[in-house]
Amino acid sequence: MAMRLRTLLGDHPGTSALKKGALKSDLAAFDFVDYSPTNKGFKPMVRERSFDVSEMAIVTYLMAKSFGKPMVLLPNVVVARSQHAFALYNSKQGTLEPADLNGKRVGIRSFTTTTGAWLRGILANDYGVDLDSIDWVTFEDAHVAEFRDTTKRAPAGKQIVQMLIDGELDAVLGEKAEHPNLKPLFADAAAEEKVWFAKRQVMPINHMVVVGRDLSDKHPDVVREVHRLLAGSAKASPAAPHFSAGEMRRSLELITQYTAQQGLIPRAYAVDELFDDVTRTLI
């Protein structure tokens, strides 16, 4: 009989076939749990081990690993995207470019979001921004309870985009919004993304999939089957992120370096350290 797995997976092109039941297995059956947005489920997974299989922001996973949380990464990417378009400033306050951010007030939902880590890495390593000079304003805690967040918390009830519109922030990361005064921090995001990709040869990974360590230790055949089904579901959609082993490794290596640079983890793990003896063979 198939093992029933309590599972958190968002509605993505690469998860659609699996969630609709188009793929069958004698080893694994999924009881899907809905969170909207999906990232609301990451905290209970990290803090309470609420799921057997879970979508997971890669920076949250890196931080969870640094605190010894019993989770194992699978080499299945479910969300990946270029990041440059997710940064805004208020043009009513004057023109602002990436290199102008030193000393500015910058809002971000949580300092530990994966999009935020990618953007800060890009700003620091490609535009010379001193991240320590920025007055960071945040709105939520980290998913990992043990992480000590030293950023300034926005006043209760304040909304990040509205604070930017009202001139209480100079820029925000991790957001898109339609407003006549809000402009992209990267003036031609699409062009700058192309230049960055040509330089780095990396498509930024946002979310992958993790399983509980107990599941991997006691039922490696089930974990291998979960990977197979996720890969089959991704293959069924041209719109799903498709990474070769080398592409995935480059992306994981870079985000791990950025996450360590920003003090979110104590050191940059080698990519192979992110997997266990079962999942490493699946790459």
JOPEKA-V682675 format. One line per field, one symbol per residue. phi: phi as a letter, one per 30 degrees, with the letter a starting at -180 (. if undefined). A space follows every 10 residues. Layout:
phi->???
//
This chain:
phi->.dddbdbcbd dbedcedddd idccadcbbc cdccbbdedd dddddddbhd bdbbeadddd deddddcidd bbdcdbccbb adcedcbbbc dddjdbcedc deidcbcaeb dcddeddddd ddddccbidd ddddddcbbb dddddddccc ddddeeidcd ddddddidbd abcibbacad ccbddceced dddddddddc hbcddcbbbb bddedddcbe dddddeeddd ddddddbddd dbcdeddddd dddddddddd edidbdaddd edddccdddd dcd
//
